[in-house]
C-alpha cells in the first residue's frame, strides 16, 4: 500500500507540474477584430504565434460596434481592430485606447454584389430602385461599418430612404455575405475582400463610391494584461509579413 501511495503521489506531482507549466506557457492574447478581417487574421494567428513562442492568440470576431460595446462593458481584450475609424475614436474618447497607439493598417473597398445567378438582373446601383429588386442585404448602420459606409453612399445619392423598405439588416458584413451566398437576397453591400472570398457563389456588380476609403485602425488597449505583447501584435500586423498576409486576402496598404 505504501508503494502504491508513493506512486500515486509521484503521478499527482507530475500532473500538477505539467498543468502548472502549461498554464505558465499559455500566455493568452485576446484580439477583438472586425468580422471582415476574419480570414486575414486567422492567417495572422499562427504566423504571430510562431514568431512569439508561448503565446496563444484568441481571436474574437464580430461587427466593430459590437466589439466596442463588449470592451465598454468590461470584456477582456488586448487589441482592438476596427473596420472604420468611428469605433476606434470612441475607444480613444472613452479611455480604452491612447490616440498615439492607434495605427491605420489597411484599406478596403465597398461593393454591390449579387448571388452568382443574379436573378434580379442587376447591373449597378441605379437598378436598386427598380421593381425587380425586392431585397437588399446591408449591415445595420449603427453597429456594422460596412452598413455605415453603404448608408453614407446611398444617402449621398439620395436613395437611402427610398430603399429602406427593401433592406434586410445583418449583424455583420459576413452575415450579408452568407445571405448572398445562399441566394436569400437579390443583392447586398459587402467589402470587396468578402466578395472575393465567396468565389463563384457571388458576383461583384459595382464598386460603391465613397468619400473616403474603407479604413481599418488598430490599437493595443490600455486594459491589456500584457501591453508589450499586445503592441507586438500590432507591430506584427503592420510589418512586411503582416502586410503580405493582408494583401493576400485582398486588403490594400494604407
N, C-alpha and C positions, 0 to 999 in steps of 0.2 A: 504493500500500500504506500509505503514511504517513497519507493522508487517511482510509482505511478504519479503520486502527488508532485514529486520533484519534476517529473517530465511535463506534467500539465502546467506547472509554474513557469518552466522554461518556454513552453509554447506560447503561454499567455504573454510573457515578456517580449517574445519575438513579434507577436501580433501587435502588441501595444507600440513597440518601437517602429514597426513598419507603418502603422497608421499615423503615428506622430510624424515620422519622416515624410510620408506622403502629404500630410497636411501642411508641413513646413514648405514643401516644394510647390504646392499648388497655390501660387500667388495669383489670385483671380483679378482680372482687369475687365470691368464691365463697360462695354461700348454701346451707347444708345444711338442708333443711326437710322436715318430716313429710309423708308421702305424701298425707294428706288435704288438704294446703294446695296441691296441685299447680295447680289451676285458678286459685285466688285469687292465688298468687304468680306464675303465668305472666302474669296481668293486671298485677301489680305491676312486673314486669321492665321492660317498655317505658316505663311511666309514670315509674319512677325514672331510667332512662337518659335520658329526655327532659329531666328536671329536673337531671341531672348529666352534661352532655356529656363524652364521652371515657371514660366508664366502661362496661365490658362486664360485665354481671351474668351469672354462670354458676350456674344452678340445679342442685342435687343433691338429688333426691327419693328417699326411702326410709322405712322404718319408723324411728321415733325411736331405738329401741335400736340398730339397725344403724348409724345416723348417728353415734350416740355412740361406738360401737366404732371407727368409721373415725377419728374425732377422736382417740380414745385411742391408736390405732395410728400417729398422725402424719400422717394425710391432711390436705392443706391445706383450710382453711375459715376464712372471715372472720366469718360469722354462723351461729348455730345456732338454729333454731326447732323446738321440740318440741311434740308433741301431748299431753303431760302433764308435770307438774312432776317426776316421778321422774327422768327422764334429764337434765333441766337441773340438778337437785340434785346428781347425780353429776358433772356437768361443773364445778359450783362446788366440790364437795368435793375433787375431784382437781386443782384448779388451772387448769382450762381457761377458766373464766369467773369474773368477780368477782360476788359476790352483789348489790352495788349496781348492777350493769349489767343485771340481769335485769328484764325487763318482761313483764307479762301483757297480751297484746294482743287476745285473742279467746276466746270461749266457743263450744261446740258442744253437741249432744246425741246420745246413742246410741240407735239404733232397731233393732228387729227388722224385717227386710224379707224379701220373697219374690219369686221370679220373677213376672212380670205375671199369668200364669195360675194362680198359687198352687195347684199340683197336689195338695199335701198338705192343702189346705183349712184352713190355719192361721188362727186368729183372734186369737191372742195368746200370751203367754209360757206360759200354763197348758197349752197344747196340745203343747208340745215333748216332753213325756214320753210322749205317745201313740204308738201303733204306726204311725200313718200318716206320722210324721216319721222319715225314715231318715238324713238328712244335714243337718248344720248348719255353715255356714261361720263361722269365727271366727279372728281374728288370733292368732298364737302369743303367749300372755300374757307370756312372758319378754321379748319384744322389741317387740311391737306394742301401743301404748297402747289401741287400741280393744279388743283382746283382753283386756287387763288390766282395763279397765272392765267388760267383759262377764263376765269371771270373777268379779269382785267382786260384781256384781249377782246372778249365779246362785248364788254361794256364800252370799250373804245369804238367798237364797230357799230354800236347802237342796237345790238340784237340780244343781249343777255336776258332782259325782261321778257321778250317775246318767246325765247326758247325755254324759259324756266319750266313750263308745264311738261316739257319732254325730258327733263333731266332725271336720270337715275343716279342718285348720290351714293358715293362709296366712301369707306373709311380710310382708304389709302389708294395710291395710284396703282398698286399691284392688284387691288380688287377690281379696278376698272379694266385692267389687262385681262383678268380672269373672265369678266363679262364678255369682252371682245373675243377671247379665245374660244369661249363656249357658244358664241353666237347669240347671246342674250340681249344685246343692244345693237342698234343699227350702226352706231359709231361711238367714238369716245376720245377723250383727251388724255394722252399719256406722254411720257418722255420718250424721246427717240430711242434711248437705250432699252426701254421696256419693250417697245415695238420690235426692235431687232431681236431681243431675247425670245419673243414669241415665235420667231421663224415664219414658217409658211401659214401659220394659223391666223396671222394678222397682216393686213396690208396698210402701208402708210399712204394717206391721201394728200396731205399737205402739211407744211411746217407752219405753225401758228406765229404770226408776227408779234413780237414783244418789245416793249420799250427798252428793257434790259434783259440780258441772257439769264437763263436759269442758273442761279449761283449757289454753291454749296460751301457754307462756312463750318468750321470745326474748332473745338477748344477743349482743353483739359479743364475739368470742373474743380472749383475750389474745395468741394467736399470730398474729393478723391482720397481714398485710403492710401494711395501710392502716387503722389503727384509727379514724381520723377518718371515712373513707368508710364503714366498717362501722357505726359509730354513726349516720351519716347515713341508712343504710338502715333501721336500727331506728326512727329518728325518723320516717322517711317512712311506714313501715307503721302507726305509731300516730298519724299526722297525720289531718286530716279527709279528705284524698284517699285515703290508705291504708285508713282505716276504711270509707269508702264502697265501695271495691273489695271489701273483705272481706264487707260486708253484702250486696252484690250477689250474692255466691256463697253466701249463707245463714248466714254466721257472725254471732254476736251480740257486742255490745260487752261488755267485761269489767265 
